[in-house]
């Protein structure tokens, strides 16, 4: 098969082992070729500009910026960019953000290689692809009331081990206001205590920890 007919793939991931694994899987396909890989968001954006790949595999967590920010940067310049997010996380908030930002696919790193190449082919053909388990995870929280920006700040401070008084000082609000925010956070997340609220927040990708 000629280069023209092959799907040209750019892989952006900061784990060398994973990049090598992805390269091996893609170069093993007769209809695909890995044109380049990158280990950071800024390098990924640069390589995209240079090479204009057909498909970009983008890790959600990168050392210099989030994969979602890299996705937004690329799509701002190249609106036709077809980007598939790759992650170990199933956080519905991050999935939602990625899809809203224009990701064409979303893959968990735990999925078998044959699914990865299948998703690449489907996205290249113009389809969107979100695996059933990820779609189910999204649907589960569709009707949930979202946390406000301030509530996310408070939850982040709780995760950092701060007491109400510390949070009040850091956010320049009263301790009473902090308590109100915490009550709203617990209600919205269905959490019974602060520890559970943090655990849910991390699992859903509301906060990074």
C-alpha positions in Angstrom: 0.0 0.0 0.0 1.4 3.4 -0.9 1.9 6.2 1.7 -0.9 8.1 0.1 -3.4 5.4 1.0 -2.2 4.9 4.5 -3.7 6.6 7.6 -1.0 8.9 9.0 -1.0 8.9 12.8 0.6 11.2 15.3 1.0 9.9 18.9 1.2 12.3 21.8 2.0 10.6 25.1 4.7 11.2 27.8 5.3 7.5 28.6 8.0 6.1 26.4 6.8 2.5 26.9 3.3 3.4 25.7 4.6 5.4 22.7 6.6 2.4 21.7 3.6 0.1 22.1 1.4 2.4 20.1 4.1 2.6 17.4 4.3 -1.2 17.1 0.5 -1.6 16.9 0.1 1.1 14.2 3.1 0.1 12.1 1.9 -3.4 12.1 -1.3 -2.4 10.2 -1.0 -2.3 6.4 -3.3 0.7 6.1 -1.5 2.9 8.8 1.8 4.5 9.5 3.1 6.4 12.6 4.4 9.6 11.2 5.8 10.9 14.5 5.4 10.9 18.2 5.6 13.6 20.9 6.0 13.5 24.6 4.4 16.8 25.6 1.4 18.9 24.6 3.5 21.7 23.1 5.6 19.2 21.1 2.4 17.6 19.9 1.0 20.9 18.6 4.3 21.6 16.8 4.4 18.2 15.2 0.8 18.6 14.1 1.6 21.9 12.4 4.6 20.3 10.6 3.0 17.0 9.5 -0.8 17.6 9.4 -1.5 13.9 10.3 -4.8 12.3 9.5 -5.3 11.1 13.1 -3.8 12.3 16.4 -3.8 10.1 19.5 -3.7 12.4 22.4 -3.0 11.4 26.0 -5.3 13.2 28.5 -2.6 13.9 31.0 0.6 15.5 29.7 3.5 17.0 31.7 3.2 20.6 30.4 -0.5 21.0 29.6 -3.6 18.9 29.6 -4.4 16.9 26.5 -7.7 18.8 26.3 -5.8 22.1 26.1 -3.6 20.7 23.4 -6.7 19.5 21.5 -8.2 22.9 21.7 -5.0 24.6 20.5 -4.7 22.3 17.5 -8.4 22.6 16.6 -8.3 26.4 16.9 -5.7 26.4 14.1 -6.9 23.3 12.2 -10.7 22.8 12.6 -10.7 19.6 10.6 -8.1 17.9 12.9 -9.3 14.4 13.9 -8.1 13.7 17.5 -8.7 10.7 19.6 -8.2 11.1 23.4 -6.4 8.2 25.1 -6.5 7.9 28.9 -6.4 5.6 31.9 -9.2 7.7 33.5 -12.9 7.2 33.1 -13.9 10.6 34.6 -17.1 11.7 33.0 -16.3 15.4 33.4 -13.1 15.1 31.4 -14.8 12.9 28.7 -17.5 15.6 28.4 -14.9 18.4 28.1 -12.9 16.5 25.5 -15.9 15.8 23.4 -17.2 19.4 23.7 -13.7 20.6 22.6 -14.0 18.5 19.5 -12.4 15.1 20.2 -13.6 12.6 17.6 -13.0 9.6 19.8 -12.2 8.6 23.3 -10.3 5.5 24.2 -9.2 3.9 27.5 -5.6 2.6 27.5 -6.9 -0.6 29.0 -8.7 -1.5 25.8 -7.3 -4.2 23.5 -5.1 -3.1 20.5 -7.5 -4.3 17.9 -10.1 -1.8 19.3 -7.6 1.1 19.0 -6.9 0.4 15.3 -10.7 0.0 14.7 -11.4 3.4 16.3 -8.6 5.0 14.2 -10.2 3.6 11.0 -13.7 4.7 12.1 -12.6 8.2 13.0 -10.6 8.5 9.8 -13.8 7.6 7.9 -15.5 10.5 9.5 -17.3 8.8 12.4 -17.2 9.7 16.1 -16.4 6.8 18.5 -16.9 6.6 22.2 -16.8 3.0 23.6 -20.0 1.7 25.2 -18.6 1.6 28.7 -17.5 5.2 28.4 -20.9 6.2 26.9 -22.6 4.5 29.8 -20.4 6.3 32.3 -21.3 9.6 30.7 -25.1 8.9 30.6 -25.0 8.0 34.3 -24.1 11.6 35.2 -26.0 13.4 32.4 -28.7 14.8 34.8 -26.3 15.5 37.7 -26.1 19.1 38.7 -22.6 20.5 37.9 -20.4 21.9 40.6 -19.7 25.7 40.3 -16.2 27.0 39.8 -16.0 28.0 43.4 -17.3 24.6 44.6 -14.5 22.9 42.5 -12.0 25.3 44.2 -13.3 24.3 47.6 -13.2 20.6 46.8 -9.6 20.9 45.5 -8.6 22.5 48.8 -10.4 19.7 50.8 -8.4 17.2 48.7 -5.2 19.0 49.7 -6.0 18.3 53.4 -7.1 21.9 54.3 -9.6 22.5 57.1 -12.5 24.9 56.7 -10.6 27.7 58.3 -7.7 27.3 55.9 -10.0 27.2 52.9 -11.7 30.3 54.1 -8.4 32.2 54.4 -7.1 30.9 51.0 -10.3 31.9 49.1 -11.0 35.1 51.1 -14.4 34.0 52.2 -16.0 33.3 55.6 -15.9 29.9 57.3 -19.7 29.9 57.1 -19.6 30.3 53.3 -17.1 27.4 53.1 -19.6 25.2 55.1 -22.4 26.1 52.7 -20.2 25.2 49.7 -19.3 21.9 51.2 -22.9 21.1 51.9 -23.7 21.8 48.2 -20.7 19.7 47.0 -21.9 16.8 49.1 -25.5 17.1 47.9 -24.5 17.3 44.2 -22.0 14.4 44.4 -24.1 12.3 46.6 -21.3 12.0 49.1 -21.7 11.2 52.8 -18.5 12.9 54.0 -15.5 15.0 52.8 -13.3 12.0 52.1 -16.0 10.4 49.9 -16.6 13.8 48.1 -12.9 14.0 47.2 -12.9 10.3 46.0 -15.9 11.0 43.8 -14.4 14.2 42.5 -11.1 12.5 41.5 -12.9 9.5 40.0 -15.1 11.7 37.8 -12.3 14.0 36.8 -13.8 17.1 38.5 -10.5 17.6 40.3 -7.0 16.2 39.6 -5.2 14.8 42.6 
